[in-house]
Amino acid sequence: MRSLIMSALARGQRYAFPAAWVAVLATGVGLRQPLPSIDAGQFLSFSPLGHAPASLPDFISPMNADTAALIFVSNDLELDAQTHFNVREIAGGHGRFAAPGNAVRRQEQARINPKTADELAGFFRDQSYTLTDVRLGVAVPQIKVERVPDDLSTKDGVERKLLFITALLPVILDVNQRVSVERDQLLRLQEKFSENPDALTSFDRSWIVQLADRYEMQIDQIDKDQLAQLVRRVDIVPPSMAIAQSGIESGWGTSFAARNGNALFGQIQSAGQHAVAVSWKPGAGMPQPFASVGEAAEAYVANLNTHPAYAAFRHERAAMRDRGEGLDGYKLIGQLLSYSERGLGYVQFVRQVMREDKLTDFDSAKLSGF
């Protein structure tokens, strides 16, 4: 028996050292921090949209629509530096993704789908979120209102505007933040190219080409002029402009198209199709519906950044950047004469809304956590 035991121990020594290393490696793997999961829906949020023609229809009707109850979604997300999505393959159109090399840390984000205006107002109170504080320099909480409440029309003009502006501001800032991430990365690559064109890696070049494709630019050979043209497109839209235009186009969230299809910015279809199910028939000249307020805002920003009719807007915005000025929505709206058939009359009306509601105060607003 002793000889059998000694023989077994001798054989076991041959495997003791490798077994110990296997155990160490297994322990290391078990203790390794898991990679964060990434929800592509955060970056790819609106469906394909044709160019919005210059004319914008009035589409307001007193119809009620069912809305879901208040929903809160926790979203703690960090983008890895190499995270990348091919938006056209996944979403079939414009989308949002973080630029490689520029990680974005996002705080917990609340997505809310308020059934009533009172629920929306109550949520803002719980968050201690007021426009007065924002005007004093307090950061805007990361809130996404999925749709406007169906009963905003029951509130008086002042309260209705206040709720609408409070709801839309963080949505616009969120879209702008994502555009800024891409712009910052593009500017770094532009500087890298200007110092040494050969310094761009194949990954850098691929990212630029895909970014240009989403901003409706075709780049066959990256050069100084094409990079400058792309930088002109990849930029934010001042919140004052976005809020004023959405308020006017949607009747401050009370129009039929806004309540039933999140059509806040007056964008209309160039082809007979809907991205989401709504009660009106599709067709050229009909309001373009969206799945959420966020998607409508993204489509609006993408439209201003790509449509040939708004080239003057992009030129003036770039000129402000070159002069070292902050982007002034009150001045920039003057370049959107083609946004409405009313032309100059429309621009004057938007500026009047900006003045009355002091919307340019929000052009310097920032989201919390950035």
TIBALO-185859 format. One record per residue (C-alpha): residue number from 0; residue in three letters; z negated, y, x negated. Coordinates in nm, 2 decimals, always signed. Layout:
! TIBALO-185859
PT:k:r:z:y:x
PT:NUM:Ala:Z:Y:X
...
//
This chain:
! TIBALO-185859
PT:k:r:z:y:x
PT:0:Met:+0.00:+0.00:+0.00
PT:1:Arg:-0.09:+0.24:-0.28
PT:2:Ser:+0.24:+0.18:-0.45
PT:3:Leu:+0.43:+0.25:-0.12
PT:4:Ile:+0.24:+0.58:-0.08
PT:5:Met:+0.30:+0.69:-0.44
PT:6:Ser:+0.67:+0.61:-0.40
PT:7:Ala:+0.70:+0.82:-0.09
PT:8:Leu:+0.52:+1.12:-0.26
PT:9:Ala:+0.76:+1.09:-0.55
PT:10:Arg:+1.06:+1.10:-0.32
PT:11:Gly:+0.91:+1.40:-0.13
PT:12:Gln:+0.88:+1.61:-0.45
PT:13:Arg:+1.25:+1.61:-0.48
PT:14:Tyr:+1.28:+1.81:-0.15
PT:15:Ala:+0.96:+2.02:-0.16
PT:16:Phe:+1.10:+2.32:-0.34
PT:17:Pro:+1.42:+2.35:-0.12
PT:18:Ala:+1.21:+2.29:+0.19
PT:19:Ala:+0.98:+2.58:+0.09
PT:20:Trp:+1.28:+2.81:+0.05
PT:21:Val:+1.42:+2.71:+0.39
PT:22:Ala:+1.09:+2.79:+0.54
PT:23:Val:+1.08:+3.14:+0.38
PT:24:Leu:+1.43:+3.22:+0.49
PT:25:Ala:+1.36:+3.10:+0.84
PT:26:Thr:+1.05:+3.32:+0.85
PT:27:Gly:+1.25:+3.62:+0.72
PT:28:Val:+1.51:+3.58:+0.99
PT:29:Gly:+1.25:+3.56:+1.25
PT:30:Leu:+1.08:+3.88:+1.14
PT:31:Arg:+1.40:+4.07:+1.10
PT:32:Gln:+1.43:+4.37:+1.33
PT:33:Pro:+1.69:+4.28:+1.60
PT:34:Leu:+2.00:+4.48:+1.63
PT:35:Pro:+2.00:+4.73:+1.91
PT:36:Ser:+2.21:+4.64:+2.21
PT:37:Ile:+2.47:+4.90:+2.31
PT:38:Asp:+2.58:+4.97:+2.66
PT:39:Ala:+2.94:+5.07:+2.63
PT:40:Gly:+2.91:+5.23:+2.98
PT:41:Gln:+2.72:+5.51:+2.82
PT:42:Phe:+3.03:+5.61:+2.63
PT:43:Leu:+3.31:+5.51:+2.86
PT:44:Ser:+3.24:+5.66:+3.18
PT:45:Phe:+3.54:+5.78:+3.36
PT:46:Ser:+3.86:+5.62:+3.48
PT:47:Pro:+4.22:+5.72:+3.40
PT:48:Leu:+4.31:+6.07:+3.53
PT:49:Gly:+4.65:+6.23:+3.54
PT:50:His:+4.68:+6.59:+3.44
PT:51:Ala:+4.54:+6.83:+3.69
PT:52:Pro:+4.81:+7.07:+3.82
PT:53:Ala:+4.74:+7.43:+3.81
PT:54:Ser:+4.68:+7.47:+4.19
PT:55:Leu:+4.35:+7.37:+4.34
PT:56:Pro:+4.32:+7.29:+4.71
PT:57:Asp:+4.04:+7.40:+4.94
PT:58:Phe:+3.89:+7.07:+5.07
PT:59:Ile:+3.57:+7.14:+5.26
PT:60:Ser:+3.47:+6.95:+5.57
PT:61:Pro:+3.13:+6.90:+5.74
PT:62:Met:+3.11:+6.52:+5.71
PT:63:Asn:+2.80:+6.32:+5.62
PT:64:Ala:+2.80:+6.04:+5.37
PT:65:Asp:+2.54:+5.77:+5.30
PT:66:Thr:+2.38:+5.80:+4.96
PT:67:Ala:+2.15:+5.56:+4.77
PT:68:Ala:+1.78:+5.62:+4.71
PT:69:Leu:+1.64:+5.78:+4.41
PT:70:Ile:+1.70:+5.56:+4.10
PT:71:Phe:+1.55:+5.59:+3.75
PT:72:Val:+1.71:+5.42:+3.46
PT:73:Ser:+1.54:+5.41:+3.12
PT:74:Asn:+1.79:+5.44:+2.83
PT:75:Asp:+1.66:+5.44:+2.48
PT:76:Leu:+1.97:+5.41:+2.26
PT:77:Glu:+2.06:+5.45:+1.90
PT:78:Leu:+2.41:+5.43:+1.78
PT:79:Asp:+2.47:+5.26:+1.45
PT:80:Ala:+2.68:+5.45:+1.20
PT:81:Gln:+2.97:+5.20:+1.23
PT:82:Thr:+2.96:+5.17:+1.61
PT:83:His:+3.31:+5.23:+1.75
PT:84:Phe:+3.49:+5.17:+2.08
PT:85:Asn:+3.86:+5.16:+2.15
PT:86:Val:+3.83:+5.36:+2.47
PT:87:Arg:+4.19:+5.31:+2.59
PT:88:Glu:+4.16:+4.93:+2.56
PT:89:Ile:+3.83:+4.92:+2.75
PT:90:Ala:+3.84:+5.21:+2.99
PT:91:Gly:+4.21:+5.28:+3.01
PT:92:Gly:+4.17:+5.65:+2.95
PT:93:His:+3.95:+5.92:+2.79
PT:94:Gly:+3.60:+5.82:+2.71
PT:95:Arg:+3.30:+5.89:+2.49
PT:96:Phe:+3.18:+5.73:+2.18
PT:97:Ala:+2.97:+5.83:+1.89
PT:98:Ala:+3.16:+5.93:+1.57
PT:99:Pro:+3.12:+5.69:+1.28
PT:100:Gly:+2.88:+5.82:+1.02
PT:101:Asn:+2.69:+6.04:+1.26
PT:102:Ala:+2.42:+5.84:+1.44
PT:103:Val:+2.28:+5.99:+1.76
PT:104:Arg:+1.92:+5.93:+1.87
PT:105:Arg:+1.88:+5.97:+2.24
PT:106:Gln:+1.55:+6.00:+2.41
PT:107:Glu:+1.47:+5.82:+2.74
PT:108:Gln:+1.72:+5.94:+2.99
PT:109:Ala:+1.67:+5.95:+3.37
PT:110:Arg:+1.97:+5.88:+3.59
PT:111:Ile:+1.90:+5.99:+3.95
PT:112:Asn:+2.09:+5.93:+4.27
PT:113:Pro:+1.90:+6.16:+4.51
PT:114:Lys:+1.94:+6.09:+4.88
PT:115:Thr:+1.83:+6.44:+4.98
PT:116:Ala:+1.80:+6.78:+4.83
PT:117:Asp:+1.42:+6.77:+4.87
PT:118:Glu:+1.41:+6.45:+4.66
PT:119:Leu:+1.61:+6.62:+4.40
PT:120:Ala:+1.39:+6.93:+4.40
PT:121:Gly:+1.08:+6.71:+4.38
PT:122:Phe:+1.22:+6.52:+4.08
PT:123:Phe:+1.27:+6.85:+3.90
PT:124:Arg:+0.92:+6.96:+3.97
PT:125:Asp:+0.78:+6.62:+3.84
PT:126:Gln:+0.98:+6.68:+3.52
PT:127:Ser:+0.86:+7.04:+3.49
PT:128:Tyr:+1.22:+7.14:+3.46
PT:129:Thr:+1.31:+7.49:+3.57
PT:130:Leu:+1.59:+7.73:+3.48
PT:131:Thr:+1.34:+8.00:+3.41
PT:132:Asp:+1.20:+7.79:+3.13
PT:133:Val:+1.55:+7.72:+3.00
PT:134:Arg:+1.62:+8.09:+2.99
PT:135:Leu:+1.31:+8.12:+2.77
PT:136:Gly:+1.44:+7.87:+2.52
PT:137:Val:+1.29:+7.55:+2.65
PT:138:Ala:+1.51:+7.25:+2.59
PT:139:Val:+1.68:+7.09:+2.89
PT:140:Pro:+1.55:+6.74:+2.97
PT:141:Gln:+1.80:+6.45:+2.95
PT:142:Ile:+1.87:+6.40:+3.32
PT:143:Lys:+2.19:+6.27:+3.48
PT:144:Val:+2.23:+6.33:+3.85
PT:145:Glu:+2.48:+6.07:+3.96
PT:146:Arg:+2.59:+6.26:+4.27
PT:147:Val:+2.50:+6.57:+4.47
PT:148:Pro:+2.27:+6.52:+4.77
PT:149:Asp:+2.45:+6.50:+5.10
PT:150:Asp:+2.24:+6.77:+5.27
PT:151:Leu:+2.27:+7.05:+5.02
PT:152:Ser:+2.44:+7.25:+5.29
PT:153:Thr:+2.11:+7.26:+5.49
PT:154:Lys:+1.95:+7.48:+5.22
PT:155:Asp:+2.00:+7.85:+5.21
PT:156:Gly:+2.24:+8.00:+4.96
PT:157:Val:+1.98:+8.08:+4.69
PT:158:Glu:+1.81:+7.74:+4.69
PT:159:Arg:+2.14:+7.56:+4.71
PT:160:Lys:+2.27:+7.73:+4.41
PT:161:Leu:+1.95:+7.68:+4.22
PT:162:Leu:+1.95:+7.31:+4.28
PT:163:Phe:+2.31:+7.27:+4.20
PT:164:Ile:+2.29:+7.46:+3.87
PT:165:Thr:+1.97:+7.28:+3.77
PT:166:Ala:+2.14:+6.94:+3.84
PT:167:Leu:+2.47:+7.02:+3.67
PT:168:Leu:+2.34:+7.18:+3.35
PT:169:Pro:+2.20:+6.87:+3.18
PT:170:Val:+2.52:+6.68:+3.27
PT:171:Ile:+2.74:+6.94:+3.11
PT:172:Leu:+2.52:+6.95:+2.80
PT:173:Asp:+2.54:+6.58:+2.77
PT:174:Val:+2.92:+6.58:+2.77
PT:175:Asn:+2.92:+6.87:+2.52
PT:176:Gln:+2.68:+6.69:+2.30
PT:177:Arg:+2.91:+6.39:+2.27
PT:178:Val:+3.21:+6.61:+2.20
PT:179:Ser:+3.00:+6.79:+1.93
PT:180:Val:+2.93:+6.45:+1.76
PT:181:Glu:+3.30:+6.38:+1.74
PT:182:Arg:+3.37:+6.73:+1.63
PT:183:Asp:+3.11:+6.73:+1.35
PT:184:Gln:+3.25:+6.41:+1.21
PT:185:Leu:+3.61:+6.54:+1.23
PT:186:Leu:+3.51:+6.86:+1.05
PT:187:Arg:+3.36:+6.65:+0.77
PT:188:Leu:+3.67:+6.45:+0.74
PT:189:Gln:+3.88:+6.76:+0.74
PT:190:Glu:+3.68:+6.90:+0.45
PT:191:Lys:+3.70:+6.57:+0.27
PT:192:Phe:+4.08:+6.58:+0.31
PT:193:Ser:+4.12:+6.93:+0.20
PT:194:Glu:+3.93:+6.85:-0.13
PT:195:Asn:+4.13:+6.54:-0.19
PT:196:Pro:+4.38:+6.39:+0.06
PT:197:Asp:+4.35:+6.05:-0.11
PT:198:Ala:+3.97:+6.05:-0.05
PT:199:Leu:+4.01:+5.95:+0.32
PT:200:Thr:+3.95:+5.58:+0.36
PT:201:Ser:+4.15:+5.35:+0.59
PT:202:Phe:+3.86:+5.36:+0.83
PT:203:Asp:+3.86:+5.74:+0.82
PT:204:Arg:+4.23:+5.75:+0.90
PT:205:Ser:+4.21:+5.50:+1.17
PT:206:Trp:+3.93:+5.69:+1.34
PT:207:Ile:+4.12:+6.02:+1.32
PT:208:Val:+4.43:+5.85:+1.48
PT:209:Gln:+4.23:+5.70:+1.76
PT:210:Leu:+4.05:+6.03:+1.83
PT:211:Ala:+4.38:+6.21:+1.83
PT:212:Asp:+4.52:+5.96:+2.08
PT:213:Arg:+4.23:+6.02:+2.32
PT:214:Tyr:+4.29:+6.39:+2.29
PT:215:Glu:+4.66:+6.34:+2.36
PT:216:Met:+4.79:+6.41:+2.02
PT:217:Gln:+5.02:+6.18:+1.83
PT:218:Ile:+4.95:+6.17:+1.45
PT:219:Asp:+5.20:+5.98:+1.25
PT:220:Gln:+5.10:+6.12:+0.91
PT:221:Ile:+4.77:+6.30:+0.87
PT:222:Asp:+4.81:+6.64:+0.72
PT:223:Lys:+4.63:+6.97:+0.71
PT:224:Asp:+4.81:+7.12:+1.01
PT:225:Gln:+4.76:+6.82:+1.23
PT:226:Leu:+4.39:+6.81:+1.15
PT:227:Ala:+4.36:+7.18:+1.23
PT:228:Gln:+4.53:+7.12:+1.56
PT:229:Leu:+4.30:+6.83:+1.65
PT:230:Val:+3.99:+7.03:+1.55
PT:231:Arg:+4.11:+7.29:+1.80
PT:232:Arg:+4.11:+7.03:+2.08
PT:233:Val:+3.78:+6.86:+2.00
PT:234:Asp:+3.53:+7.12:+2.11
PT:235:Ile:+3.29:+7.20:+2.38
PT:236:Val:+3.32:+7.40:+2.70
PT:237:Pro:+3.06:+7.67:+2.76
PT:238:Pro:+2.82:+7.56:+3.04
PT:239:Ser:+2.86:+7.90:+3.21
PT:240:Met:+3.23:+7.82:+3.27
PT:241:Ala:+3.17:+7.47:+3.39
PT:242:Ile:+2.89:+7.56:+3.63
PT:243:Ala:+3.07:+7.86:+3.78
PT:244:Gln:+3.40:+7.67:+3.83
PT:245:Ser:+3.23:+7.36:+3.97
PT:246:Gly:+3.02:+7.58:+4.21
PT:247:Ile:+3.33:+7.76:+4.33
PT:248:Glu:+3.55:+7.45:+4.36
PT:249:Ser:+3.29:+7.24:+4.54
PT:250:Gly:+3.12:+7.50:+4.75
PT:251:Trp:+2.81:+7.45:+4.54
PT:252:Gly:+2.82:+7.08:+4.61
PT:253:Thr:+2.88:+7.10:+4.98
PT:254:Ser:+3.25:+7.02:+5.01
PT:255:Phe:+3.37:+6.70:+5.16
PT:256:Ala:+3.53:+6.59:+4.83
PT:257:Ala:+3.22:+6.67:+4.63
PT:258:Arg:+2.98:+6.48:+4.86
PT:259:Asn:+3.21:+6.18:+4.91
PT:260:Gly:+3.39:+6.16:+4.58
PT:261:Asn:+3.21:+6.37:+4.32
PT:262:Ala:+3.51:+6.60:+4.30
PT:263:Leu:+3.33:+6.91:+4.17
PT:264:Phe:+3.59:+7.08:+3.95
PT:265:Gly:+3.89:+7.10:+4.18
PT:266:Gln:+4.10:+6.84:+3.99
PT:267:Ile:+4.37:+6.69:+4.19
PT:268:Gln:+4.59:+6.38:+4.16
PT:269:Ser:+4.93:+6.39:+4.00
PT:270:Ala:+5.00:+6.04:+4.12
PT:271:Gly:+4.91:+5.85:+4.44
PT:272:Gln:+4.61:+5.65:+4.33
PT:273:His:+4.23:+5.66:+4.34
PT:274:Ala:+4.00:+5.56:+4.06
PT:275:Val:+3.72:+5.49:+4.32
PT:276:Ala:+3.71:+5.41:+4.69
PT:277:Val:+3.69:+5.71:+4.91
PT:278:Ser:+3.78:+5.79:+5.27
PT:279:Trp:+4.08:+6.01:+5.21
PT:280:Lys:+4.43:+5.88:+5.13
PT:281:Pro:+4.56:+5.90:+4.78
PT:282:Gly:+4.86:+6.11:+4.69
PT:283:Ala:+4.99:+6.39:+4.48
PT:284:Gly:+4.79:+6.71:+4.55
PT:285:Met:+4.49:+6.52:+4.68
PT:286:Pro:+4.14:+6.56:+4.53
PT:287:Gln:+4.07:+6.32:+4.24
PT:288:Pro:+3.75:+6.13:+4.31
PT:289:Phe:+3.51:+6.01:+4.05
PT:290:Ala:+3.23:+5.75:+4.04
PT:291:Ser:+2.97:+6.00:+3.93
PT:292:Val:+2.91:+6.36:+3.85
PT:293:Gly:+2.91:+6.28:+3.48
PT:294:Glu:+3.26:+6.13:+3.50
PT:295:Ala:+3.39:+6.44:+3.69
PT:296:Ala:+3.24:+6.66:+3.41
PT:297:Glu:+3.40:+6.45:+3.14
PT:298:Ala:+3.74:+6.47:+3.31
PT:299:Tyr:+3.71:+6.85:+3.34
PT:300:Val:+3.62:+6.89:+2.97
PT:301:Ala:+3.90:+6.65:+2.87
PT:302:Asn:+4.15:+6.84:+3.09
PT:303:Leu:+4.07:+7.17:+2.93
PT:304:Asn:+4.09:+7.01:+2.58
PT:305:Thr:+4.43:+6.85:+2.63
PT:306:His:+4.64:+7.00:+2.91
PT:307:Pro:+4.93:+7.22:+2.78
PT:308:Ala:+4.84:+7.48:+3.05
PT:309:Tyr:+4.51:+7.55:+2.87
PT:310:Ala:+4.65:+7.60:+2.52
PT:311:Ala:+4.55:+7.97:+2.53
PT:312:Phe:+4.19:+7.87:+2.61
PT:313:Arg:+4.18:+7.64:+2.31
PT:314:His:+4.34:+7.91:+2.09
PT:315:Glu:+4.09:+8.17:+2.19
PT:316:Arg:+3.80:+7.93:+2.15
PT:317:Ala:+3.91:+7.84:+1.79
PT:318:Ala:+3.94:+8.21:+1.72
PT:319:Met:+3.58:+8.27:+1.82
PT:320:Arg:+3.48:+7.98:+1.59
PT:321:Asp:+3.68:+8.14:+1.30
PT:322:Arg:+3.50:+8.47:+1.36
PT:323:Gly:+3.17:+8.30:+1.35
PT:324:Glu:+3.09:+8.39:+1.71
PT:325:Gly:+2.92:+8.18:+1.97
PT:326:Leu:+3.14:+8.05:+2.25
PT:327:Asp:+3.13:+8.30:+2.53
PT:328:Gly:+3.22:+8.15:+2.86
PT:329:Tyr:+3.27:+8.49:+3.02
PT:330:Lys:+3.55:+8.58:+2.77
PT:331:Leu:+3.70:+8.23:+2.76
PT:332:Ile:+3.75:+8.20:+3.14
PT:333:Gly:+4.00:+8.48:+3.10
PT:334:Gln:+4.24:+8.22:+2.94
PT:335:Leu:+4.24:+8.00:+3.25
PT:336:Leu:+4.48:+8.19:+3.46
PT:337:Ser:+4.67:+7.87:+3.53
PT:338:Tyr:+4.36:+7.69:+3.67
PT:339:Ser:+4.43:+7.83:+4.01
PT:340:Glu:+4.72:+7.97:+4.21
PT:341:Arg:+4.52:+8.28:+4.25
PT:342:Gly:+4.55:+8.36:+3.88
PT:343:Leu:+4.37:+8.67:+3.78
PT:344:Gly:+4.20:+8.69:+4.11
PT:345:Tyr:+4.04:+8.35:+4.04
PT:346:Val:+3.93:+8.45:+3.69
PT:347:Gln:+3.77:+8.77:+3.83
PT:348:Phe:+3.59:+8.57:+4.10
PT:349:Val:+3.45:+8.32:+3.84
PT:350:Arg:+3.33:+8.61:+3.63
PT:351:Gln:+3.16:+8.76:+3.93
PT:352:Val:+2.97:+8.44:+3.99
PT:353:Met:+2.88:+8.42:+3.62
PT:354:Arg:+2.73:+8.78:+3.64
PT:355:Glu:+2.55:+8.73:+3.97
PT:356:Asp:+2.38:+8.41:+3.86
PT:357:Lys:+2.34:+8.50:+3.49
PT:358:Leu:+2.51:+8.18:+3.39
PT:359:Thr:+2.59:+8.29:+3.04
PT:360:Asp:+2.22:+8.25:+2.97
PT:361:Phe:+2.29:+7.88:+2.96
PT:362:Asp:+2.56:+7.88:+2.70
PT:363:Ser:+2.30:+7.85:+2.43
PT:364:Ala:+2.09:+7.59:+2.61
PT:365:Lys:+2.02:+7.26:+2.43
PT:366:Leu:+1.93:+6.91:+2.54
PT:367:Ser:+1.59:+6.78:+2.44
PT:368:Gly:+1.59:+6.54:+2.16
PT:369:Phe:+1.88:+6.71:+1.97
//
